[in-house]
């Protein structure tokens, strides 16, 4: 099958565009989670245009072949894992910036454009695209849209869907649709554009995106707040938000995280705190100066150990780079790490931190904690020194209890990583059976034969996609 499938796909996408070698297929078994790599694709195809994507889908639809879209494979929920085989459509060659319009403050890009490369291209034009997932150096904009990616700047600027004005997508049968537009306001019919945001490749394949841009902030400042406890740091976050001075980024770091960061930054941060907040304030020079003064005073009034404003821009940049690289560095200290992603109302952060500490002690698991605390999005990290069946069982226990804890505090089971396979069993806890059945009916309208990214978002019955209403 592989050889004939490969020849057929090369006939659609061109010579050199298809991978069927077993070593290549093995590399496409999973995203960055690896835990769900139970199978492998029958072929990988790398199209270079919307027309080729549509033709691939027409071919797959006519033959009942499963299709899994893929960006950079940097996801953390198993979203691009081809658990039932079939074709993986890798969009990395669709990497052109099709247009930037400073007068309209918009841009149009292909789905495979790498986020940091896009930002580097628009920065010299005085333009700013805020979404900033930690994988920005490799992740693609199409993947960001498909998973509703966030990042540290979500606290002030929102997440990826806030900047999506329209898109081009190929449906399962090869039909190409173009919902939305380059207008910054539109009120025409159902919002199909944002139905694709967070769809994780289950409705079709996003090939192009229209993006809203902002003027680049003229000034910024970075501050580090050293706290006596994790609970105090969480309380400070809640107080900062309710005071009305919103940082561009507001990150929560444990003492362990700072210890890891100190191995790569200079000068190192003081290591006497139990928790830390890393903040960036941006805007006009006058606004930044006023906000830094107000935030420093608020933190000191709450009895924190120290507030340090970092004057040197290179030093500040090194802290943010270390924060973005934190999880790979922590992996050097543990054989296995499970990164969770839950969001709670910001006023519930102190209680969440408290309960997480209790859970860590009760299960006997080392749980690191960091996250985009400014918008309540926290990333508990389960750390294990050994990888065995007992480790897997404890990890499953901890993930379930963390999810239940977040929901009990009025939160959500995913703030920015998406559902994929990792959290499909928990979706009903948050949305209820009625909403899941509604989502299945929506999927059936876009993908009646169920070929698009099977098994994601909600569980499927043994041997087939469970998507009939």
Protein Blocks (a to p, Z undefined) as FASTA:
>chain_A
ZZmmmmmmmmmnoghiacfbfklmmmmmpcfkommmmbccfbdcddfbfklmmmmmmmmm
mnopacdddfelpacnopmccfkgpjdddfklmmccfbdcfknopadddfklcfklmmmm
mmmnopacfbacfklmmmcfklmmmnopabjklmmnopfklmcgbdcdddfkopacdehj
fbfbdcehjafklmmnonlopnbccfbdcdddddddfbdcddddddfbfklmmmmmmmmm
mnopacfbdcdddfklmmmmmmmgccdddfkbfbdcddddeddfklmmmmmmmmmmmmmm
nopabdcddfblklmmmmmmmmmmmmmmmmmmpfbdcdddddddfklmmmmmmmmmmmmm
mnopacddedjfknopacdddddfbdcfklmmmmmmmmmmmmmmmmmnopafbfklonml
mlmmmmmmmnommlmmmmmmmmmmmmmnopgoghihiacdehiacfbZZ
